């Protein structure tokens, strides 16, 4: 890859496949603001790595480490859901350590997040022989207590950038689909989502590679 080039998911898969070490799992992080397309890229990449190179790959979403809605209600923080302190970062780091250090073949459970229930689902994903874990989430590059430990557990981190208009459009569709009213959606985006996006944008200089989606492919905007 080179700065200014446009690459396909297949080319990104080739880039990852040649970096997978013998004897242990490779952890690739995909960071970026909410609704930038991280989940779609992570899922497509895992499929491409598995099918083209015979290297079993699976996604490991950070969203599974949301605190539950009940916990946030107890803290009076449901309206702040999605901010860094509404995640179980200690558990996230511990599970990353397991993913990286557990021998191939040993079962490592991983939680997912249900957007209909608006809550995490414990141990919904399982890692055993997977050679690549594609870890995707907003705060992989954040330098705050707890979060600052994440970067060292990842072999490589990409930052998926997106324009505000794209983020706002996708978040609006997501919140309305999830049952929020138009007014609740506007409030959530203004009070939580966009401030989170600004915070995340300030972390992108720590990424190894910066990408931006372009009609199904990805533009390489920067590399370290």
C-alpha positions in Angstrom: 0.0 0.0 0.0 1.1 3.6 -0.6 -0.4 6.9 0.3 -2.8 8.1 -2.4 -3.5 4.7 -3.7 -7.0 3.1 -3.8 -7.1 -0.5 -2.6 -9.8 -3.2 -2.5 -10.7 -5.4 0.5 -8.8 -8.2 -1.4 -5.6 -6.1 -1.4 -6.0 -5.2 2.2 -6.4 -8.9 3.0 -3.2 -9.6 1.2 -1.4 -7.0 3.2 -2.6 -8.6 6.5 -1.9 -12.2 5.4 1.8 -11.6 4.8 2.2 -10.3 8.3 0.6 -13.2 10.3 3.4 -14.7 12.4 3.9 -18.5 12.9 2.6 -19.8 16.2 0.4 -17.1 17.4 -2.6 -15.0 16.5 -2.3 -11.6 14.7 -4.4 -8.8 16.1 -5.3 -6.1 13.7 -7.1 -3.1 15.0 -9.6 -0.9 13.1 -10.3 2.3 14.8 -12.4 5.3 13.8 -15.4 7.5 14.6 -18.9 6.0 15.0 -20.6 5.0 11.7 -17.4 5.3 9.7 -17.9 1.7 8.4 -15.5 -0.2 10.8 -17.8 -3.2 11.3 -18.4 -3.6 7.5 -14.6 -3.4 6.8 -13.8 -5.8 9.6 -16.3 -8.4 8.6 -15.4 -8.2 4.9 -11.7 -8.4 5.7 -12.1 -11.4 7.9 -14.0 -13.2 5.2 -11.4 -12.3 2.5 -8.4 -13.4 4.7 -10.1 -16.7 5.5 -11.2 -17.5 1.9 -8.2 -16.3 0.0 -5.3 -17.4 2.2 -6.6 -20.2 4.4 -5.9 -18.2 7.5 -9.0 -18.4 9.7 -10.0 -14.9 10.7 -12.8 -13.5 13.0 -13.9 -10.1 14.1 -13.6 -9.0 17.7 -15.9 -6.0 18.3 -15.1 -3.5 21.1 -18.8 -2.8 21.4 -19.3 -6.1 23.3 -17.6 -4.4 26.3 -20.4 -1.7 26.7 -21.6 -1.6 30.3 -25.2 -2.9 30.3 -28.1 -0.5 30.2 -29.0 -1.6 33.8 -25.5 -0.6 35.0 -25.7 2.7 33.2 -29.2 3.4 34.6 -27.8 2.8 38.1 -25.0 5.3 37.4 -27.4 7.8 35.8 -25.3 7.5 32.7 -27.6 6.0 30.1 -27.7 9.3 28.1 -23.9 9.1 27.9 -23.8 5.6 26.4 -20.9 5.2 24.0 -18.4 7.5 25.8 -15.2 6.0 26.9 -16.2 5.6 30.6 -19.3 3.6 29.6 -17.2 0.7 28.6 -15.6 -2.1 30.7 -12.1 -1.2 29.5 -10.3 -3.4 32.0 -12.2 -6.5 30.7 -11.5 -5.4 27.2 -7.7 -5.3 27.8 -7.8 -8.6 29.7 -9.6 -10.3 26.8 -7.1 -8.8 24.3 -4.3 -10.3 26.3 -6.0 -13.7 26.1 -6.5 -13.3 22.3 -2.8 -12.5 21.9 -1.3 -15.0 24.3 -3.5 -18.0 24.4 -2.2 -21.0 22.4 -3.9 -21.6 19.1 -6.6 -24.1 19.8 -7.5 -22.8 23.2 -11.0 -21.4 23.4 -11.2 -17.7 24.0 -14.8 -16.3 24.3 -15.6 -12.8 23.1 -18.8 -10.7 23.6 -20.9 -9.1 20.9 -23.4 -6.2 21.0 -27.1 -6.5 20.1 -28.4 -3.3 18.6 -32.0 -4.4 19.1 -31.5 -5.2 22.8 -29.1 -2.3 23.2 -26.9 -4.5 25.4 -23.8 -6.7 25.2 -24.2 -10.5 24.6 -21.6 -12.4 26.7 -19.4 -15.0 24.9 -21.3 -14.7 21.6 -18.1 -15.1 19.6 -15.5 -17.8 20.1 -11.8 -17.9 19.0 -9.9 -21.3 18.8 -7.9 -21.8 15.6 -8.4 -18.3 14.2 -5.0 -16.9 13.1 -6.3 -13.3 12.7 -8.5 -11.3 15.1 -9.8 -8.1 13.5 -10.5 -5.9 16.6 -12.7 -2.9 15.7 -13.9 -0.1 17.8 -13.9 3.7 18.5 -11.2 4.0 21.2 -8.4 1.7 20.2 -5.9 4.6 20.0 -7.2 6.6 23.0 -4.6 7.7 25.5 -6.7 7.8 28.6 -6.3 5.6 31.7 -7.1 2.0 30.8 -7.5 2.7 27.1 -3.9 3.6 26.8 -3.1 -0.1 27.3 -5.0 -1.2 24.3 -2.6 -0.1 21.5 0.3 -2.3 22.8 -1.9 -5.4 22.5 -2.5 -4.8 18.8 0.1 -5.7 16.1 -1.2 -3.0 13.8 -4.0 -0.4 13.8 -5.8 1.2 10.9 -7.8 4.3 11.3 -11.0 4.5 9.1 -11.8 8.1 8.6 -15.2 9.6 7.4 -16.6 13.1 6.8 -19.1 14.5 9.3 -21.9 14.5 6.7 -21.5 10.7 6.2 -21.3 10.1 10.0 -24.4 12.1 10.7 -26.4 10.5 7.9 -25.5 7.0 9.0 -26.0 7.7 12.7 -29.4 9.2 11.9 -30.4 6.0 10.1 -29.0 3.8 12.8 -30.8 5.6 15.7 -34.1 5.8 13.9 -33.9 2.1 13.0 -33.1 1.3 16.6 -36.4 2.9 17.7 -35.4 6.4 18.7 -37.6 9.4 17.8 -36.3 12.1 15.5 -35.8 14.4 18.4 -34.0 11.8 20.5 -31.8 11.0 17.5 -30.8 14.7 17.0 -30.0 15.0 20.7 -27.9 11.8 20.8 -25.9 12.8 17.8 -25.3 16.4 19.0 -24.6 15.6 22.7 -22.8 12.2 22.4 -22.0 10.9 19.0 -20.3 14.0 17.5 -18.3 14.9 20.7 -17.1 11.2 20.6 -16.1 11.5 17.0 -14.0 14.7 17.8 -12.3 12.8 20.6 -11.6 9.8 18.3 -10.3 12.0 15.5 -7.6 13.3 17.8 -6.2 9.8 18.1 -5.7 9.1 14.4 -2.0 10.2 14.3 -1.3 7.1 16.4 -2.5 4.7 13.7 -0.2 2.8 11.3 -2.4 3.5 8.3 -5.3 5.9 7.7 -8.1 4.8 5.2 -11.2 6.4 3.8 -14.0 4.5 2.1 -14.5 5.3 -1.6 -17.4 3.6 -3.3 -16.5 0.1 -2.1 -12.8 0.5 -2.0 -10.5 2.4 0.4 -8.2 5.4 -0.2 -4.9 5.2 1.7 -4.7 8.7 3.2 -1.6 8.2 5.4 0.9 5.7 6.6 3.6 5.7 9.4 
